[in-house]
Amino acid sequence: MVVLTWLGQPALWTTAVPLAALAAADAADVARGARPRTAWLALAAVLPLYAAGWQATGIDLGRLATGFPKVRPLFGALVAPDFVDRERAMVSAFVGVRTPCPDPVPAPVPPPASGPSVRVTPACAALGEVLAVAGTGYPAGSTVGLTWINPSGNRTAVGTATTDAAGGFTAAITIPVASVPEIYRSRVQSQRLEAAVAGPPGRLVPSPTLRLILDNMGVTIALGLMATLLGALLAIPLAVLGARNLTRGSPAARAAYVAVRAAMNVLRSIEPLIVAVVFVVWVKQGPFAGVLALTLHSVAALGKLYSEQIEAIDPGPIDAIRATGANGLQTVVYAVLPQVVPPFAAFTVYRWDINVRMSTIIGFVGGGGIGFLLQQWIQRARWSEAATAVVVIAVVVVILDVFSAAVRARIDAGRALVPARWRPVAALAVIALVAWAWRVSDIRPARLVEGAPKIRGIVGELARPDLVARGVVTTTARASLVVPCDLPPQPPAIDAGARAGPRLAVGAGCADAGDTVTVMAEGWPAGARVALRWRLPDGGRLAAARDVAGADGSLMVRVDVRPLVAEAGRAAGVPTVIEAEASQPVGGVRPSARVTTTVDQLIQTILMALMATTLGALLALPFGLLGARNLMPRTWAGNAAYAATRALLNGLRAIEPIILAAIFASWVGYGVPFGGVLALVVVTVANLGKLFSEAVENVDSGPLEAIEATGAGRLQTIVYGVVPQVVPPFLAFGIYHWDINVRISTVIGFVGGGGIGFVLREWMNQLQWGWASVAVIGIVVVVASMDALSVRLRERLV
């Protein structure tokens, strides 16, 4: 009922009517000594929850139909990805164009003495104006593509022309207004026009899209490799401290055990995408930020696996070594490591597989790799390139998955990975691979030091989460300033409406972009934190400075006039207002607005995971049956259905949920939880379909043979021989995947999938780290609670 109240939808209370009716009937049955209706009561109890989930997640199947035209090209491109192209010799020429015209106008550049050339008239113009284009020296009767190239190198097709018998052409184009951001349009920009003709098609070569994707996939693989190696090295000492059988000595050792285990559990609860945002601010965008984020998560994950493996080793060698008087380090080296090296190696290879998967999406928040490129293509609806990237990602991940499984199988079997005679060569190859990965990942430890001042402030704000709030009284004062100075002059003004309270004045009559003006204020409460901001003529606000009022209630601040302020003032032709604001707390303490928002979004996140798990589990059932070798007939059709089902499930499992969420956000709407639910449904179908099929393959064949001996058909065999055996593991798998979906749904909003991740990303983009800390705390609590609940429920079912 808490969920219903939170939703504020009184109509949903009607879903509780069946529960009340069944509860009354059940009470009457128990009073008469009849059997209670437990199953029906349980079903009626979850009905209000699913009604709330349907409403909270905004599930609207109509959006799938109305939004499909936007993503239809994606599905066509998935069938025919852009892998190859015909080699073509390009004949092209460029001409520079200034926008707008500078003063004085430069002389036109003379055309080259030979080869193709292109010129425009006039030689410079404003954005949106028409240019006459003329070219010579091109092949006769060919089609010339005209492309506008802005100062950032972005290309926009602006027209085509056909050459005459002499190889010349004329055309008229319009300068794209969007080629220059609005805030820079008053400045002179150097842009270019390209006129190009593609030669006759030649041999097949990898397409430019495929080459670009493979380059970035190399970065992705290197990123995952370096994160795995660094994470494994850092996880080993933490695993020793986190192993109970090695920390039973002193109270300090036991305290270290508790602290290390708690830290690893917390870090495992926070998805790498969240951590990557912090590292991007710390060391700038690029693969290094992604390496650091994945390394931190790998330390926590591998540290837990390593420590559990250490706890499971034979204690005999440890007791024997300690009996000789060996210290802690000697015990680890001679009694622990020989027993754990093989499983440690298997865990590390498995982690590399996971890190490569996660590195395909770490670029969505600036962490480098293929994810950054894929995000740009999805946002710009360049579906051909996006589909090609998705196919390449799936192929690479499947190949690495098979390779990882083969390596782990050899390690588990105690077989050598490389024959003895090839080990020196293999060692050199590994060293070369690591060196390549280090270089490609752009690892620069010096950036950690350079960015330390920034991260110190962020950590300080994260350590002070905005958990509580008090009522505030806000005081505002304003003053006007003529910006820029070529507007009609006006004297400095003091906010007349605030003469009885705080007052504000500017020590200049006007200012230009880049100037520094002195802002004086008085009449504020002593110690008040005063925020200064520009109030632009169009109503926008821009932060200017912050300061604290002195004991006499006054302050003096020097403020820089930004170019945006000057451009806005010139466009409006009126003075710009500078505004000062201070807030004073009043009243008692209560949960902050951020806490309320976080709780609401976490409830929505849990419901997203619940709806996705339920829908995905139902859809996975037929795939689980079709993908079970023991149920499919050994006919051509049965073999084809089995192979197609397994291939589909493996392909879908290779695509990270964040990629799917970004696609569904373009399909059904950005920021809509329904998009996140759809992404999680696809992931759930892929994972549970595989688990269900493996569970079906492992059933006892005796009941199936007995039922078939009675002449039962295929459907009857499944209903009476398979279903009774697989219901408990199916339920356990479903609960386990709900736990997984809760973890994923905490970040699905980073790409527009709704839930707590959507709000967290907004707060991080606004650099509101104290607010973001509240969301992170909520995520840790929910993920840890769901983990514990999932374990308890699965223990009761299996």
Secondary structure by P-SEA (a helix, b strand, c coil): caaaaaaccccccccaaaaaaaaaaaaaaaaaccccaaaaaaaaaaaaaaaaaaaaacccaaaaaaacccaaaaaaaaacccccccbbbbbbbbbbbbcccccccccccccccccbbbbbccccccccbbbbbbbcccccbbbbbbbbbccccbbbbcbbbbbccccccccccccccccccccccccbbbbbbbbbbbcccccccccaaaaaaaaaaaaaaaaaaaaaaaaaaaaaaaaaaaccccccccaaaaaaaaaaaaaaaaaaaccaaaaaaaaaaaccccaaaaaaaaaaaaaaaaaaaaaaaaaaccaaaaaaaaaacccaaaaaacccccccaaaaaaaaaaaaaaaaaaaacccccccccaaaaaaaaaaacaaaaaaaaaaaaaaaaaaaaaaaaaaaaaaaaccccccccaaaaaaaaaaaaaaaaaaaacccaaaaaaaaaaaaaaaaaaacccccccbbbbbbbbcccccccccccccccccccccccbbbbbccccccccbbbbbbbcccccccbbbbbbbccccbbbbcccccccccccbbbbbbbcaaaaaaaaaacbbbbbbbbbbbbcccccccaaaaaaaaaaaaaaaaaaaaaaaaaaaaaaaaaaaccccccccaaaaaaaaaaaaaaaaaaaccaaaaaaaaaaacccccaaaaaaaaaaaaaaaaaaaaaaaaaaccaaaaaaaaaacccaaaaaacccccccaaaaaaaaaaaaaaaaaaaccccccccccaaaaaaaaaaacaaaaaaaaaaaaaaaaaaaaaaaaaaaaacc
